[in-house]
């Protein structure tokens, strides 16, 4: 016969020597089932609290979203002036000002063109302006040669071997003692040639004018002694002396030489200093006290 099993609950205790460990674990798992069931029951009881929290979150959500949107808008409003200020601080590139009237067309009427357009205007670029200037420069010497005074005709000067015509010419503070004699047109100034004493061609031309006017530039020699003044004053004094010597040779030349200004004496000199003044006209600085 089989032994009867105990009807009451079996108390936990140390496993018997002959009982296996797997059986003991199974018995422990069966005992833990009520605890798990208790936890499930607690979870089911907590469902109303979670529902309340969810409903509160749903109510607070729209308000917080609106507040966030307002804050973002405020930041955006305050952020735009800062960007504008930063843009204003940046240096603007310098723009070259426009020239007023640059878009207008040039309305200049060239010479020889009718402003009313009644005839065809000449093309100003048809000819080279530099070529025209060269032609004008070439024509200028020709005109000067034409304007040069012609030698006086019917001049009767005694050109004997021993003829000597002396005179004194002056200009400003320069004095020239001149002697004319028959020769081949040589000038001797202070025992030097004309080119050595007066290197400037303008002064040489000024000195030769009287003899060229009467046509004796290659028939008479000039011997002169000049002193005082400057180079230009000495040249004027020499011309004045040669002109006066020609009048000694032929008094009929006076009218023509005077008309051309060869007998005019330039008497300008430096004005003397006055007492109480620094120079001839310059006064000392005025002092009130």
C-alpha positions in Angstrom: 0.0 0.0 0.0 1.1 3.6 -0.8 1.6 6.0 2.1 -0.9 8.8 2.6 0.1 12.3 1.7 -0.4 15.1 4.2 -3.3 17.4 3.4 -2.0 20.6 5.0 0.6 23.0 3.5 4.1 21.9 3.6 6.4 24.2 5.6 9.6 25.3 4.1 12.6 23.7 5.4 15.9 22.4 4.4 15.7 20.0 1.6 15.8 16.5 2.4 18.8 14.5 1.6 17.1 12.5 -1.0 15.1 15.3 -2.6 16.5 16.9 -5.8 17.4 20.7 -6.1 15.0 21.1 -9.1 12.0 20.2 -7.1 12.9 22.7 -4.5 13.2 25.5 -7.1 9.8 24.6 -8.6 8.2 24.8 -5.2 9.7 28.3 -4.7 8.4 29.5 -8.1 4.9 28.3 -7.3 5.1 30.3 -4.0 6.1 33.5 -5.9 3.0 33.6 -8.1 0.9 35.3 -5.5 3.4 38.2 -5.2 3.4 38.8 -9.0 -0.3 38.7 -8.9 -0.3 41.4 -6.2 2.0 43.6 -8.2 -0.3 43.3 -11.2 -3.2 44.3 -9.1 -1.3 47.3 -7.8 -0.6 48.3 -11.5 -4.2 48.1 -12.3 -5.0 50.3 -9.3 -2.4 52.9 -10.6 -4.1 53.4 -13.9 -6.4 56.3 -12.7 -3.4 58.3 -11.5 -1.7 58.1 -14.8 -4.8 59.1 -16.6 -5.0 62.2 -14.4 -1.4 63.2 -15.1 -2.0 62.8 -18.8 -5.1 65.0 -18.7 -3.1 67.7 -16.7 -0.3 67.6 -19.3 -2.8 68.0 -22.2 -4.2 71.1 -20.5 -0.8 72.7 -19.7 0.6 71.9 -23.2 -1.2 74.7 -25.2 -0.2 77.4 -22.7 3.4 76.5 -22.7 3.5 76.3 -26.5 1.9 79.8 -26.8 4.5 81.1 -24.3 7.4 79.6 -26.2 6.0 81.1 -29.5 5.8 84.6 -27.9 9.3 84.3 -26.5 10.6 83.3 -30.0 8.8 86.2 -31.6 10.3 88.6 -29.0 13.8 87.3 -29.6 13.2 87.7 -33.3 12.0 91.3 -32.9 15.0 92.2 -30.7 17.4 90.3 -32.9 16.6 92.2 -36.1 17.8 95.7 -34.9 21.1 94.1 -33.8 21.6 92.7 -37.3 20.7 96.1 -38.8 23.2 97.9 -36.4 25.9 95.4 -37.5 25.1 96.1 -41.1 25.3 99.9 -40.4 28.6 99.6 -38.8 30.1 98.0 -41.9 31.9 100.6 -44.0 30.1 101.3 -47.3 32.2 101.2 -50.5 33.0 104.7 -51.8 31.2 105.5 -55.0 32.8 108.0 -57.4 30.4 110.9 -58.0 29.0 111.3 -61.4 30.2 114.3 -63.5 27.2 116.6 -64.0 26.3 116.9 -67.7 28.3 114.0 -68.7 25.4 112.5 -70.7 25.0 115.7 -72.7 26.5 116.0 -76.2 29.1 118.5 -77.1 27.6 121.5 -78.9 30.6 123.4 -80.1 30.5 125.0 -83.6 34.0 124.7 -85.2 35.4 127.6 -87.2 34.1 127.9 -90.7 30.8 126.0 -90.0 27.4 127.5 -90.2 25.7 127.0 -86.8 22.3 126.8 -88.6 23.5 123.9 -90.8 22.7 125.6 -94.1 25.8 124.0 -95.5 27.7 120.8 -94.9 30.1 121.2 -92.0 33.7 120.3 -92.6 35.1 117.3 -90.8 37.5 118.6 -88.1 39.3 115.3 -88.1 39.9 115.2 -91.9 43.2 116.9 -91.5 46.0 116.3 -89.0 46.1 119.2 -86.5 49.9 118.7 -85.9 50.5 119.1 -89.7 48.5 122.4 -89.6 50.7 123.6 -86.7 53.8 122.7 -88.6 52.6 124.6 -91.7 51.8 127.6 -89.5 55.3 127.5 -88.0 56.7 127.4 -91.5 54.6 130.3 -92.6 55.5 132.4 -89.6 59.2 132.9 -90.6 58.1 133.7 -94.1 55.7 136.3 -92.8 58.5 137.7 -90.6 60.7 138.0 -93.6 58.0 139.8 -95.5 57.5 142.2 -92.5 61.2 143.0 -92.3 61.8 146.6 -93.2 63.2 147.1 -96.6 66.6 148.9 -96.8 66.4 152.6 -97.4 67.1 153.5 -101.0 69.1 156.5 -102.2 71.6 156.4 -99.4 74.8 158.4 -100.1 77.6 157.6 -97.6 81.2 158.4 -98.4 83.1 155.2 -98.2 86.6 156.6 -98.6 89.5 154.7 -97.2 90.0 157.2 -94.4 86.4 157.8 -93.5 85.5 157.6 -89.9 82.1 158.2 -88.3 81.9 158.4 -84.5 79.0 158.6 -82.1 78.0 157.7 -78.5 75.0 155.6 -77.8 73.3 155.1 -74.4 70.6 152.9 -72.9 69.8 152.9 -69.1 73.3 153.0 -67.5 75.2 151.4 -70.4 77.3 153.6 -72.7 78.8 152.6 -76.1 81.4 154.6 -78.0 81.0 153.6 -81.7 83.2 154.1 -84.8 82.1 153.3 -88.3 84.6 152.7 -91.1 84.5 151.1 -94.6 85.0 147.4 -94.4 83.3 144.0 -94.9 80.7 144.1 -92.1 82.9 143.0 -89.1 81.9 143.9 -85.6 84.5 144.4 -82.9 83.2 145.0 -79.4 85.7 145.5 -76.6 88.3 143.8 -78.9 86.1 140.7 -79.2 83.8 139.5 -81.9 80.1 140.2 -81.8 79.3 136.5 -81.2 81.7 136.3 -78.3 80.5 139.4 -76.5 76.8 138.9 -77.2 76.1 135.1 -77.5 72.3 135.6 -77.7 71.1 135.8 -81.3 68.3 138.2 -80.3 70.9 140.7 -79.1 73.0 140.2 -82.3 69.9 140.8 -84.4 69.2 144.0 -82.5 72.7 145.4 -83.0 72.7 144.7 -86.8 69.3 146.4 -87.4 70.7 150.0 -88.3 73.2 148.9 -90.9 70.7 146.4 -92.4 68.1 149.2 -92.7 70.4 151.3 -94.8 71.8 148.4 -96.7 75.4 148.8 -95.6 75.7 145.6 -93.5 78.5 144.2 -95.7 80.3 147.5 -96.5 81.1 149.0 -93.1 82.9 147.7 -90.0 81.8 148.6 -86.5 84.4 149.1 -83.7 82.8 149.8 -80.3 83.7 150.1 -76.6 80.8 149.4 -74.2 80.7 149.6 -70.4 78.1 149.8 -67.7 74.7 148.2 -67.4 73.8 144.7 -68.4 74.1 142.7 -71.6 70.8 143.8 -72.9 71.4 147.5 -72.0 74.8 147.3 -73.8 73.2 145.9 -76.9 70.7 148.7 -76.9 73.4 151.3 -76.4 75.4 149.8 -79.3 72.5 150.0 -81.6 71.8 153.6 -80.5 75.5 154.5 -81.2 75.5 152.9 -84.6 72.3 154.8 -85.6 73.8 158.1 -84.5 77.0 157.4 -86.4 74.9 156.7 -89.6 73.3 160.2 -89.1 76.8 161.7 -89.0 77.5 159.9 -92.3 74.2 160.9 -93.9 71.9 163.4 -92.2 69.0 162.4 -94.5 68.6 159.1 -92.7 67.4 160.8 -89.5 63.7 160.7 -90.3 63.6 157.0 -91.3 65.8 155.9 -88.4 63.7 157.9 -85.9 60.5 156.5 -87.3 61.8 152.9 -86.6 62.8 153.8 -83.1 66.6 153.5 -83.5 67.3 157.0 -82.2 65.1 156.7 -79.0 67.2 156.7 -75.9 65.9 154.5 -73.1 66.7 156.7 -70.0 65.3 154.3 -67.3 67.6 154.0 -64.3 67.2 152.8 -60.8 65.5 155.4 -58.6 67.5 156.7 -55.7 66.8 155.9 -52.1 64.9 158.4 -50.0 65.7 159.4 -46.5 63.4 157.7 -44.0 62.5 154.9 -46.4 64.0 151.5 -46.8 64.3 151.9 -50.6 63.1 154.4 -53.2 59.4 153.8 -52.4 59.3 151.1 -49.7 58.3 152.4 -46.3 59.1 150.9 -42.9 56.3 148.9 -41.2 53.8 151.1 -39.4 53.7 150.8 -35.6 50.8 152.4 -33.7 52.7 152.5 -30.4 
